[in-house]
Amino acid sequence: MPVLSTLHIRVGFVLVIAVGVLATAGLPSASADLIGEKNDGPAGEYSGSCGGKKSDPVGIVFRGKASVLNTRETIAERTGWRNVDTGLTVFGHRVSSDKQELSVRQSNGKYACDENQMAIAEAGGANSRHHVRLWRAYSKTGNVVTVGTPHHEDFVMHNPLNNHCELIPGILSIGNHAVDRGGVNQSDDSGFDQARHKIKKDFSDAGYEISSENWGNTVEFEQCDEDKAGSDGYGVTVTLVYALHAHSNPATEMSKASAKLNGELLTEEPTTEYWFAYGPKPSQGASGYPNKTAVTTVSGPAEIGVSEVVSGLAMSGTYYFRMFARNPAGKVVEGDEIAYRLCLTPDVNTYDNGLSPGPRSIVTCDGSVHVFYRTPSNTLGHKWYQTGNTVWGSENLGGSVASEPNAIVDKKGNIHVFYRTASGTLGHSWWQTGGTVWGSENLGGSVVGEPQAVVDPTSDALHVFHRTSTGTVRHRWWATGATVWGGETLWGSPASDPRPVVDKKGNINVFFRTTGGSLGHVWWQVGGSVWGGENLGGSVVGEPLTVVDPTNDALHVFHRTASGTLRHRWWAWGGTLWGDETLWGSPASDPHPVVDKKGNINVFFRTTSGSLGHVWWQVGGSVWGGEDLGGSVVGDPQAMVNPKDDAVHVLHRNSSGGIQHRWWAWGGTLWGSETLWGSPASEPHLIADNGGNINSLFRTPSGTVGHVWWQEGGSLWGGEDLGGPVAE
């Protein structure tokens, strides 16, 4: 979830850099100097009268359409500075809000000390950055202006030998920011002059009206590293002629053919028009995209979030969009370009099937990977990687977890994780798109084994199935817009976890091994009023596993038999009876089926001789094929179909403790084989996004999360240890 990783990176960023507010506190005050009076004034006063603390020197004034918000947004557009949260949080407590006080002229013409309303800093500049605080003020003629104190500063680590650059003297000794040395009494431009020159150049290059004058404030004062810094006395005045900003925000509610495009409009124009433009290739400019939404008009100032749903999109590939806005004078502004992928119908490619122990994963519409696992302290661990980031996020979601967690994601990008709690009830943790924290609840009940869940692709309703302590099948569900969870007991006496599948119409089928060793089946048909249940007979060993043919919604169930053969049961819509046949092979593990978008089916298993067994059905054929692919297989082989090109990929542990990768690409004549990084202690679970990127997560012997991946367009698999801890 694009929001989760950004949040955690920002917190780390704040802990290190956002401390400059304390750098000047408590220093000797300077004499009061009014600034810019010759130019109808920024009406700021570099003053020692604000609680005995002096601010950084004012170096820039914005006139015209110069609200503080418009000024901040315009600085961001012209300079590329993006970080608007530059305060400091330590252990959940705000110890610095990045505030300074400056004596500024009020609307009544008198001076008073005000805290700066906003601040903006160079994004990503943790150790060295440009930074400016902004105040609302009034000129001599009563017009609103914004004054700023731009500076360039470096983060200086605390030196315990001389207590230089303590963050909070005597309390917190991390380090602090120090403005670059320099001034009129030194040979170098100080950080105050450098930042002012940077803003002046960027605005001048963009054609803004700019003037400079000497405001006379050249006081130099000592920084925390004992260097001195001061301004050369000059200030810059910039005239802002429009107040219009369009921000593109990540797309949400992606489905197979539609998405919601989101943005934010900030305007002080009398009327503003906005729209979104989008297409399958990167572009820019109002006419650069092949598609655009209808134009919407807003009257008066506004600071609002806006959205438009677009449909009729092709499932494959990536889409790109920008938000655009236009004022009455015809000025057009555009937001950053954002890429998004459409969601696949949830299947074993977007989240793993939970067949065997180990970390469980999902991939969301934007390609972000989320991994969930039980920790040794029986809490819920979560790691995630957001497309475009360079590091994984990690957090402990708490709870009381006694089974492997099973995660699903709906078409809006909401994530749900279900598990058995230590007290034998149904636990549920969830992330809602646009939220800031995870939710968690205990749904009660009596759970045996691992709860299994599916999302109805037509409505985003959640359906959870599990065995109970009395030997029944329990169904819990949440319908969109509901306020409470539903619950009911279904037909059957399961001896294995009931495993559900859902087709594209929303029909749900659940299969399990009964206590009598036969194949149990319960189902919900769209338009019906009650669940059906039946015993399909046969001899079932282990866990029956099912795939739905995406071309016709036919059901295909595979399981081992007591005589050591591979059994296939199927139901085609319009039929009256289940089909039943024995396929090639002698499986020693549960068979793992996958189906591609054309309806070709491949099933993999460990044979009794420890090799990789494979049976397949090719669309247009008349019989199933079967072959022994050799190798040395430990545990259950894991398989998936790459949704981009229908290539088949199989991962399994080998007898030497490594990960073996087998693959088949359409048009090839032989299976590929290679050994990947890692020493798995659990099965290497597979997931893929519809851009063709593949990820496999597993538990390592040392109890951490191992990760191997293939990035579309690359030439080699990557491998890394993501840390833990993961319970056995």
matplotlib code that plots the C-alpha trace (Angstrom):
import matplotlib.pyplot as plt

x = [0.0, 1.6, 0.6, 2.2, 5.8, 5.7, 4.5, 7.3, 10.0, 8.7, 8.9, 12.5, 13.2, 11.7, 13.6, 16.9, 16.5, 13.7, 15.4, 16.5, 13.9, 16.0, 19.2, 18.6, 16.6, 18.2, 20.9, 21.6, 19.0, 19.7, 18.5, 15.2, 15.4, 12.4, 12.8, 11.8, 10.1, 11.2, 9.3, 6.0, 7.3, 7.3, 6.5, 8.7, 11.0, 14.2, 13.6, 14.9, 11.6, 9.8, 10.5, 14.2, 14.7, 15.7, 14.5, 16.6, 16.9, 14.0, 15.4, 12.3, 8.9, 6.0, 3.5, 0.4, -1.6, 0.6, -1.3, 1.0, -0.5, -0.1, 3.4, 4.4, 2.9, 4.5, 7.9, 7.5, 6.7, 9.6, 12.3, 11.2, 11.3, 8.5, 8.8, 6.2, 6.5, 9.8, 9.1, 10.5, 8.7, 10.5, 8.8, 5.4, 5.8, 6.1, 9.2, 9.6, 7.0, 9.5, 8.2, 10.0, 8.6, 9.0, 7.7, 5.4, 3.0, -0.6, -3.7, -4.0, -0.6, 1.0, 3.7, 3.3, 5.2, 3.7, 4.8, 5.4, 2.2, 4.0, 7.4, 8.9, 12.2, 14.2, 12.8, 15.2, 17.9, 18.4, 21.9, 22.0, 19.0, 17.3, 14.6, 12.3, 9.7, 6.8, 4.7, 1.6, 2.1, 0.7, 2.3, 2.0, -1.0, -2.7, -2.1, -1.4, 2.2, 4.2, 7.7, 10.2, 13.5, 15.3, 18.5, 20.7, 21.8, 23.7, 22.9, 25.7, 26.1, 26.3, 29.8, 29.8, 33.3, 32.0, 28.2, 28.0, 24.7, 22.6, 19.0, 17.5, 20.3, 20.9, 18.0, 18.3, 21.8, 21.3, 22.5, 21.1, 21.1, 23.6, 23.3, 26.3, 29.0, 29.5, 28.4, 29.7, 32.6, 33.6, 34.7, 31.8, 28.1, 26.3, 23.5, 21.0, 22.4, 22.7, 19.0, 17.9, 19.9, 18.4, 14.8, 15.6, 17.2, 14.4, 11.6, 13.6, 14.0, 10.3, 9.6, 8.3, 8.7, 11.6, 13.3, 16.2, 17.1, 19.4, 17.4, 20.5, 20.3, 23.9, 24.0, 26.0, 25.2, 26.8, 25.5, 25.5, 28.9, 30.4, 30.6, 28.9, 26.4, 24.6, 22.9, 24.6, 21.7, 19.9, 16.3, 14.3, 10.7, 8.7, 5.3, 2.8, 0.3, -1.8, -2.9, -3.6, -2.1, -3.1, -1.7, -2.1, -2.6, -2.4, -5.2, -7.6, -10.4, -8.6, -10.5, -9.9, -11.1, -11.6, -9.9, -10.6, -8.1, -7.5, -6.0, -6.0, -7.0, -5.6, -6.9, -7.6, -8.9, -12.5, -13.3, -11.2, -11.6, -10.0, -9.8, -7.7, -5.8, -4.6, -3.2, -1.1, 2.2, 4.0, 3.3, 2.8, 0.9, -2.8, -2.9, -0.3, -2.6, -5.2, -8.0, -9.3, -12.3, -15.0, -14.0, -15.4, -15.7, -15.2, -16.2, -14.1, -11.1, -10.9, -8.6, -10.3, -9.7, -11.2, -11.8, -13.0, -13.7, -12.5, -13.6, -13.2, -9.5, -7.4, -6.3, -2.7, 0.0, 0.3, -1.7, -0.4, -2.3, -2.0, -4.4, -4.8, -6.3, -7.0, -7.8, -10.0, -6.9, -6.2, -3.2, -3.0, -1.1, -0.5, 0.3, 3.0, 2.4, 1.3, 1.4, -1.0, -1.8, -5.3, -6.3, -6.4, -9.4, -8.1, -6.6, -3.4, -1.3, -2.3, -2.2, -0.8, -3.0, -1.9, -1.3, 1.7, 3.4, 5.4, 4.9, 1.8, 1.8, -0.4, 0.3, -1.9, -3.0, 0.0, 2.5, 3.2, 4.0, 2.7, 4.0, 2.3, 3.6, 3.3, 6.1, 7.6, 5.6, 2.4, 1.8, 1.1, 4.2, 4.0, 6.6, 5.8, 7.5, 5.9, 6.8, 9.4, 10.8, 14.3, 13.6, 11.0, 8.8, 8.3, 5.9, 4.4, 0.6, 0.1, -2.8, -2.8, -2.0, -2.0, -2.2, -0.6, -2.3, -4.2, -4.4, -6.7, -7.0, -10.2, -10.4, -10.3, -6.9, -8.2, -6.2, -7.8, -5.8, -7.6, -6.1, -7.0, -6.2, -4.6, -8.0, -9.4, -11.5, -11.4, -8.9, -9.2, -6.8, -7.3, -6.0, -8.4, -7.2, -6.6, -6.3, -3.4, -3.6, -4.5, -7.7, -8.1, -10.9, -11.8, -14.8, -15.3, -16.4, -14.6, -11.9, -9.9, -7.1, -6.6, -9.5, -9.7, -11.1, -12.2, -13.5, -16.6, -15.3, -18.7, -19.3, -16.1, -18.0, -15.7, -16.4, -14.4, -14.7, -13.3, -13.7, -15.2, -14.4, -17.7, -16.6, -18.8, -18.1, -18.6, -19.2, -18.6, -19.2, -19.1, -21.2, -20.2, -22.1, -22.8, -22.3, -22.0, -20.5, -22.9, -22.4, -23.9, -23.1, -23.0, -23.4, -20.6, -18.2, -14.7, -11.5, -9.4, -9.6, -12.5, -11.0, -13.2, -13.0, -15.1, -15.8, -16.2, -20.0, -19.7, -20.6, -18.7, -17.6, -15.9, -14.2, -12.8, -12.0, -14.8, -14.3, -15.2, -12.4, -14.6, -14.8, -17.2, -18.7, -20.8, -21.7, -23.6, -25.1, -25.7, -29.5, -30.0, -31.3, -29.6, -26.3, -26.1, -24.1, -23.2, -20.8, -19.0, -17.6, -14.2, -11.2, -9.3, -5.9, -4.6, -6.1, -8.2, -7.3, -9.4, -9.1, -11.8, -11.4, -11.5, -13.0, -16.1, -16.2, -15.8, -14.6, -11.6, -10.7, -7.5, -6.6, -4.6, -6.4, -5.8, -4.3, -1.7, -3.1, -4.1, -7.8, -9.5, -13.2, -14.8, -18.1, -19.0, -21.9, -24.9, -24.0, -25.9, -23.2, -19.6, -16.9, -14.4, -11.1, -7.7, -4.7, -1.1, 1.3, 1.9, 1.8, 3.4, 2.3, -0.9, -1.3, -0.9, -3.0, -2.8, -4.7, -3.8, -6.2, -6.8, -7.9, -4.8, -4.4, -1.1, -0.8, 2.4, 3.3, 6.1, 6.2, 6.8, 10.4, 11.0, 10.9, 8.7, 5.5, 3.5, 0.1, -1.5, -4.6, -4.1, -7.2, -8.3, -6.8, -8.6, -6.5, -4.4, -0.6, 1.7, 5.5, 8.2, 10.4, 13.0, 14.9, 14.9, 11.8, 11.3, 7.8, 5.1, 6.1, 4.6, 3.4, 2.0, 1.2, 2.8, -0.3, 1.7, 2.7, 1.2, 4.6, 4.5, 6.8, 7.4, 9.5, 10.4, 12.9, 15.6, 17.4, 20.5, 18.4, 18.2, 15.4, 14.9, 13.1, 11.5, 9.8, 8.0, 7.6, 5.1, 7.0, 9.7, 10.5, 12.2, 11.7, 14.2, 15.9, 18.1, 18.9, 18.0, 19.4, 18.3, 18.0, 14.2, 12.8, 9.3, 7.8, 8.7, 5.3, 4.8, 2.9, 3.0, 1.6, 0.1, 3.2, 5.1, 7.1, 7.4, 8.1, 8.6, 8.7, 9.7, 11.0, 14.8, 16.5, 17.4, 13.7, 13.7, 11.8, 13.7, 12.8, 13.7, 12.3, 12.2, 11.8, 10.2, 12.9, 15.7, 18.3, 18.8, 16.8, 17.5, 17.7, 17.7, 17.0, 14.3, 14.8, 12.1, 11.4, 9.1, 7.7, 8.2]
y = [0.0, 3.1, 5.0, 2.5, 2.7, 6.5, 7.0, 5.0, 6.5, 10.0, 9.2, 8.1, 11.2, 13.5, 11.9, 12.9, 16.2, 18.3, 20.1, 23.4, 25.3, 24.8, 26.0, 29.7, 29.5, 31.2, 33.0, 36.7, 38.9, 41.3, 44.8, 45.3, 46.0, 46.7, 45.1, 46.2, 49.4, 51.1, 48.6, 48.8, 46.4, 42.8, 44.3, 41.9, 42.8, 40.9, 41.3, 40.3, 41.1, 37.7, 36.1, 36.9, 34.6, 35.7, 34.2, 33.5, 36.7, 37.4, 37.0, 36.9, 38.5, 37.3, 39.9, 39.7, 36.5, 35.8, 33.7, 31.5, 28.3, 29.6, 30.7, 27.3, 25.5, 27.8, 27.4, 23.6, 23.8, 26.1, 24.6, 21.0, 21.2, 18.9, 18.1, 20.1, 18.3, 19.3, 19.0, 16.4, 13.5, 11.3, 8.2, 9.4, 12.9, 16.1, 17.9, 20.3, 21.7, 23.6, 26.9, 30.2, 33.6, 36.8, 40.3, 41.0, 43.8, 42.9, 44.0, 46.9, 48.2, 47.3, 44.8, 41.5, 38.3, 35.4, 31.8, 30.9, 29.4, 26.9, 25.6, 23.7, 21.9, 20.1, 16.6, 13.9, 16.3, 14.6, 15.7, 18.8, 20.7, 24.0, 25.1, 28.1, 29.1, 31.3, 34.0, 35.9, 39.6, 42.9, 45.6, 49.3, 49.6, 46.7, 44.0, 40.4, 39.3, 36.3, 36.7, 33.8, 33.0, 30.8, 29.1, 26.1, 24.0, 20.8, 18.2, 18.1, 15.1, 15.7, 15.9, 14.6, 16.1, 19.7, 19.1, 20.8, 20.5, 18.9, 18.6, 19.3, 20.3, 17.7, 15.5, 14.4, 14.3, 13.3, 16.3, 19.5, 21.6, 24.4, 27.0, 27.1, 29.6, 32.9, 36.6, 40.1, 39.7, 36.4, 35.4, 33.0, 33.3, 31.9, 29.4, 32.3, 33.8, 30.5, 29.6, 33.1, 32.9, 29.5, 30.8, 34.0, 32.0, 29.4, 32.1, 34.3, 31.4, 30.8, 34.5, 35.9, 39.6, 39.9, 42.8, 43.0, 45.6, 45.9, 45.5, 46.0, 43.0, 41.6, 40.3, 37.1, 34.7, 31.5, 28.1, 24.9, 23.9, 27.3, 28.7, 32.0, 32.7, 35.9, 37.4, 39.9, 42.2, 41.8, 40.6, 39.5, 40.4, 38.1, 38.9, 35.9, 36.5, 33.4, 31.0, 27.7, 24.3, 20.8, 17.8, 14.2, 11.6, 7.8, 6.0, 3.9, 1.4, -0.3, -3.2, -5.2, -2.3, 0.8, 3.0, 6.1, 9.0, 11.3, 14.7, 17.9, 21.3, 24.5, 27.7, 31.3, 32.2, 33.4, 30.3, 27.2, 24.3, 21.0, 17.5, 14.4, 13.2, 9.6, 7.0, 3.9, 5.8, 8.5, 12.1, 15.7, 18.8, 19.3, 17.7, 15.0, 12.2, 10.4, 10.4, 13.0, 13.2, 15.9, 19.4, 20.4, 24.1, 25.3, 28.8, 30.8, 29.8, 26.1, 23.5, 20.2, 16.6, 15.6, 12.3, 10.9, 7.2, 6.1, 2.9, 0.9, 0.3, -2.7, -5.0, -5.5, -2.9, 0.3, 3.5, 7.1, 10.2, 13.8, 16.3, 19.6, 22.9, 26.2, 29.8, 32.4, 33.9, 30.5, 29.6, 25.8, 24.0, 20.2, 17.8, 15.1, 12.1, 9.0, 5.4, 2.7, -0.9, -2.4, -5.1, -8.8, -10.7, -12.1, -15.6, -17.5, -15.0, -12.0, -13.7, -17.1, -20.1, -20.7, -24.4, -24.8, -23.0, -19.8, -16.1, -15.3, -12.5, -10.4, -7.9, -4.8, -3.0, -0.6, -3.6, -3.1, -6.4, -7.1, -10.0, -11.3, -13.8, -15.0, -13.9, -16.1, -14.0, -14.9, -11.4, -10.4, -9.3, -7.2, -6.2, -4.3, -2.9, 0.0, 0.3, 3.0, 2.8, 1.6, -0.1, -2.4, -1.2, -3.3, -3.3, -5.5, -5.3, -7.0, -9.3, -12.9, -15.2, -19.0, -19.9, -18.8, -15.5, -15.5, -12.2, -11.0, -7.6, -6.2, -4.2, -0.9, -1.9, -2.6, -5.4, -8.0, -10.6, -13.5, -15.9, -18.1, -16.5, -18.1, -18.5, -20.2, -17.3, -15.6, -12.7, -9.9, -7.1, -4.7, -1.7, 0.7, 2.6, 6.2, 5.3, 6.0, 3.0, -0.7, -1.8, -5.0, -7.0, -10.3, -11.9, -14.6, -18.1, -21.4, -21.9, -25.1, -25.0, -21.9, -19.7, -19.2, -16.1, -14.8, -11.5, -11.4, -9.5, -8.1, -6.4, -6.6, -8.6, -10.7, -14.4, -16.4, -20.1, -22.3, -25.5, -25.3, -27.3, -29.2, -30.4, -28.1, -25.6, -22.0, -19.1, -15.4, -12.6, -8.8, -7.0, -3.6, -1.0, -3.5, -2.6, -6.2, -9.5, -12.2, -15.8, -19.2, -22.9, -24.7, -28.3, -30.8, -32.4, -31.2, -33.0, -30.4, -26.6, -25.6, -23.9, -21.4, -20.2, -17.5, -17.0, -13.7, -13.7, -14.1, -17.8, -19.3, -23.0, -24.5, -27.9, -30.0, -33.6, -35.0, -37.0, -40.0, -39.3, -38.2, -34.9, -32.4, -29.4, -26.4, -23.6, -20.3, -19.5, -15.9, -15.2, -18.1, -17.9, -20.8, -22.6, -26.0, -28.9, -32.4, -35.3, -36.0, -39.3, -40.6, -41.2, -38.0, -37.7, -34.3, -31.1, -30.8, -27.8, -26.0, -23.6, -21.8, -21.6, -17.8, -18.4, -20.3, -20.5, -24.3, -25.8, -28.2, -30.0, -32.0, -34.3, -37.4, -40.7, -43.4, -45.6, -42.9, -41.6, -38.1, -37.5, -34.8, -33.7, -31.0, -29.2, -27.3, -24.9, -26.3, -29.9, -32.1, -34.3, -33.9, -35.3, -37.7, -39.2, -40.4, -38.6, -39.6, -39.6, -40.9, -37.8, -37.7, -34.1, -32.2, -31.3, -27.6, -26.5, -23.2, -21.9, -19.2, -16.7, -18.9, -21.8, -24.0, -25.9, -27.1, -29.2, -29.9, -32.2, -34.1, -37.7, -40.7, -40.8, -37.2, -35.6, -33.0, -34.4, -32.4, -32.9, -30.5, -29.7, -27.6, -25.8, -27.6, -30.9, -34.2, -35.8, -34.8, -34.9, -36.1, -36.1, -36.4, -33.3, -34.9, -33.0, -33.3, -31.9, -31.4, -30.4, -29.0, -27.3, -23.9, -22.7, -19.7, -18.3, -15.0, -12.9, -10.9, -13.7, -16.9, -18.4, -21.1, -20.8, -23.5, -23.0, -25.8, -26.6, -29.1, -31.8, -29.6, -26.9, -24.5, -23.0, -24.6, -22.6, -24.4, -22.5, -23.0, -20.1, -20.5, -21.2, -23.1, -26.8, -27.5, -26.6, -24.2, -24.9, -22.9, -22.6, -19.3, -17.5, -18.6, -21.5, -21.9, -23.5, -23.1, -23.4, -20.5, -18.9, -17.2, -14.1, -11.9, -8.6, -8.1, -6.3, -9.6, -9.0, -12.1, -12.4, -15.4, -15.1, -17.8, -18.4, -18.9, -21.3, -18.4, -17.3, -14.3, -13.5, -14.6, -12.9, -13.8, -11.8, -11.4, -7.9, -7.7, -6.7, -8.0, -10.7, -12.2, -13.1, -11.0, -12.4, -10.8, -11.4, -9.0, -9.8, -11.1, -12.7, -15.4, -18.3, -21.9]
z = [0.0, -1.4, 1.9, 4.3, 3.2, 2.7, 6.2, 7.8, 5.7, 6.6, 10.3, 10.0, 8.0, 10.6, 13.4, 11.8, 10.0, 11.4, 14.2, 12.8, 14.9, 18.0, 16.5, 17.1, 20.3, 23.3, 21.4, 22.1, 20.4, 17.5, 17.2, 15.5, 11.8, 9.6, 6.2, 2.8, 3.8, 0.6, -1.5, 0.3, 2.7, 3.6, 6.9, 8.9, 11.7, 12.4, 16.1, 19.5, 21.1, 20.6, 23.9, 23.7, 20.8, 17.3, 14.1, 11.0, 8.9, 6.4, 2.9, 0.7, 0.3, -1.9, -3.1, -5.3, -4.8, -1.9, 0.7, 2.7, 1.2, -2.4, -1.6, -0.3, -3.2, -5.7, -4.0, -4.3, -8.0, -8.8, -6.6, -6.3, -2.5, -1.3, 2.4, 4.2, 7.6, 9.0, 12.7, 15.1, 16.8, 19.3, 20.8, 19.7, 21.3, 19.3, 20.7, 17.8, 15.5, 13.3, 14.6, 15.1, 16.0, 13.9, 14.6, 11.6, 10.7, 11.3, 9.4, 11.9, 11.0, 14.3, 14.9, 16.8, 17.3, 15.2, 14.7, 11.1, 9.6, 7.3, 6.3, 3.4, 2.9, 0.3, -0.1, 0.7, 2.1, 5.4, 6.0, 3.9, 2.8, 1.8, 4.2, 4.5, 7.1, 6.0, 7.8, 6.7, 7.0, 5.7, 3.6, 4.5, 2.1, 3.8, 1.2, 2.3, 1.7, 2.8, 4.3, 4.4, 6.0, 3.5, 4.4, 3.6, 6.5, 7.3, 10.0, 12.5, 14.8, 18.5, 19.8, 23.4, 24.0, 23.8, 23.7, 20.3, 18.5, 21.2, 20.1, 23.5, 25.9, 28.6, 27.3, 23.7, 22.1, 18.5, 16.7, 15.2, 12.1, 11.5, 8.8, 6.5, 7.7, 5.9, 5.9, 5.1, 7.5, 5.9, 2.4, 1.7, 1.1, 4.1, 4.0, 4.2, 1.0, -0.8, -0.3, -1.3, -4.5, -5.2, -4.9, -6.9, -9.8, -10.0, -10.0, -12.4, -14.8, -14.7, -15.7, -12.4, -11.6, -9.2, -7.5, -5.0, -2.4, 0.6, 3.8, 5.9, 8.2, 8.3, 11.9, 12.1, 14.9, 16.1, 15.0, 17.1, 15.5, 16.6, 13.1, 12.4, 9.7, 8.6, 5.6, 3.2, 4.0, 0.6, 0.2, -2.8, -3.6, -5.9, -7.4, -7.7, -10.5, -10.1, -7.3, -8.9, -8.1, -9.3, -7.4, -8.8, -6.1, -6.4, -8.2, -6.1, -6.7, -9.6, -11.1, -14.3, -16.5, -14.4, -11.8, -9.7, -10.5, -7.6, -7.1, -5.0, -6.2, -4.4, -6.0, -5.1, -8.6, -9.1, -11.1, -11.9, -14.3, -13.7, -15.3, -15.5, -18.7, -19.0, -21.4, -21.7, -22.2, -20.2, -21.4, -20.3, -21.4, -21.7, -25.2, -24.5, -23.5, -25.7, -23.0, -20.6, -18.2, -18.4, -17.3, -13.9, -12.8, -9.2, -8.1, -5.7, -3.5, -2.8, -1.2, -2.1, -3.0, -6.4, -8.1, -11.4, -12.3, -15.7, -17.3, -20.5, -19.8, -21.1, -18.3, -19.4, -19.0, -17.0, -17.3, -16.6, -15.6, -14.5, -13.0, -14.9, -13.8, -15.7, -14.5, -16.3, -18.0, -19.6, -17.4, -17.2, -14.5, -14.3, -11.5, -11.4, -13.5, -11.7, -12.9, -11.9, -12.8, -13.0, -10.6, -11.5, -10.3, -7.0, -7.5, -6.5, -8.5, -6.4, -3.1, -2.3, -1.5, 2.0, 1.3, 3.6, 6.5, 6.1, 5.5, 3.5, 0.8, -1.4, -4.1, -4.5, -7.6, -7.6, -7.4, -3.7, -1.9, 1.6, 3.7, 6.9, 9.4, 12.9, 15.2, 18.0, 20.5, 18.6, 17.2, 13.6, 11.7, 8.6, 6.0, 2.8, -0.3, -2.2, -5.9, -6.4, -2.9, -2.0, 1.4, 2.9, 5.7, 8.8, 11.8, 14.4, 14.3, 17.6, 18.2, 19.4, 16.4, 16.7, 13.0, 9.8, 8.7, 5.5, 3.6, 0.8, -1.0, -2.6, -5.8, -3.8, -2.4, 1.2, 2.9, 5.2, 7.3, 9.1, 11.6, 14.6, 17.9, 20.9, 22.5, 19.4, 18.0, 14.6, 14.5, 11.9, 11.0, 8.2, 6.3, 4.6, 1.6, 2.6, 6.3, 8.6, 11.1, 11.0, 12.5, 14.5, 16.0, 17.5, 15.7, 18.3, 17.4, 17.6, 15.0, 14.3, 11.7, 9.5, 8.4, 4.6, 2.9, -0.5, -1.9, -4.1, -7.2, -8.0, -4.6, -2.5, 0.1, 2.4, 3.0, 5.6, 6.1, 8.9, 10.8, 14.3, 17.5, 17.0, 13.5, 11.3, 8.6, 9.7, 7.3, 8.4, 5.9, 5.6, 3.0, 1.8, 3.9, 6.7, 10.4, 11.8, 10.6, 9.5, 10.7, 9.9, 10.0, 6.7, 5.7, 6.2, 8.6, 7.5, 8.3, 6.4, 6.2, 3.9, 0.9, -1.0, -4.7, -6.3, -10.0, -11.8, -11.3, -7.5, -7.2, -4.3, -4.0, -1.0, -0.9, 1.9, 3.0, 5.1, 8.3, 6.2, 3.7, 0.8, -1.0, 0.6, -1.3, -0.3, -2.6, -3.0, -6.4, -7.2, -7.0, -4.6, -1.0, 0.7, 0.6, -1.0, 0.3, -1.0, -0.6, -3.9, -2.6, -3.6, -1.5, -0.5, 1.2, 2.3, 1.0, -2.2, -4.2, -6.8, -9.7, -11.7, -15.5, -16.3, -19.7, -18.7, -14.8, -14.9, -11.6, -11.4, -8.2, -7.7, -4.8, -3.8, -3.3, -0.7, -3.4, -4.2, -7.5, -8.6, -8.9, -11.0, -10.4, -12.6, -13.1, -16.3, -16.2, -18.0, -16.8, -14.5, -13.1, -11.8, -14.0, -12.4, -13.7, -12.6, -14.0, -14.5, -11.5, -8.0, -5.8, -2.4, -1.8, -2.3, -6.0, -6.8, -9.8, -11.7, -14.7, -17.2, -18.8, -21.8, -19.6, -19.8, -16.5, -15.0, -11.8, -9.9, -7.0, -5.4, -6.6, -4.4, -5.7, -4.7, -8.2, -9.6, -11.2, -13.8, -15.4, -17.8, -19.9, -23.0, -24.4, -27.6, -26.5, -25.8, -23.1, -20.1, -20.4, -17.7, -17.1, -14.5, -14.5, -12.3, -9.7, -6.0, -4.3, -0.6, 0.7, -1.6, -4.9, -5.3, -8.8, -10.5, -13.9, -14.9, -15.8, -18.4, -20.7, -19.2, -18.5, -15.8, -12.8, -10.1, -7.0, -4.5, -1.9, -2.9, -0.9, -0.6, 1.2, -1.7, -3.8, -7.3, -10.0, -12.9, -15.7, -19.1, -21.6, -24.4, -27.6, -25.8, -26.1, -22.8, -19.1, -17.6, -14.3, -12.0, -8.3, -6.6, -3.6, -0.1, 2.3, 2.9, 6.1, 4.7, 1.2, -1.1, -1.6, -5.0, -6.0, -9.1, -10.3, -13.7, -14.9, -14.7, -11.5, -9.4, -5.7, -3.4, 0.4, 2.9, 6.4, 6.6, 9.1, 11.3, 11.6, 9.3, 6.1, 3.0, -0.4, -4.0, -6.9, -10.6, -12.0, -15.5, -18.0, -15.7, -16.4, -12.9, -9.9, -6.7, -3.2, 0.3, 3.9, 5.2, 8.9, 11.2, 13.6, 12.1, 14.2, 13.1]

ax = plt.figure().add_subplot(projection="3d")
ax.plot(x, y, z, "-o")
ax.set_aspect("equal")
plt.show()
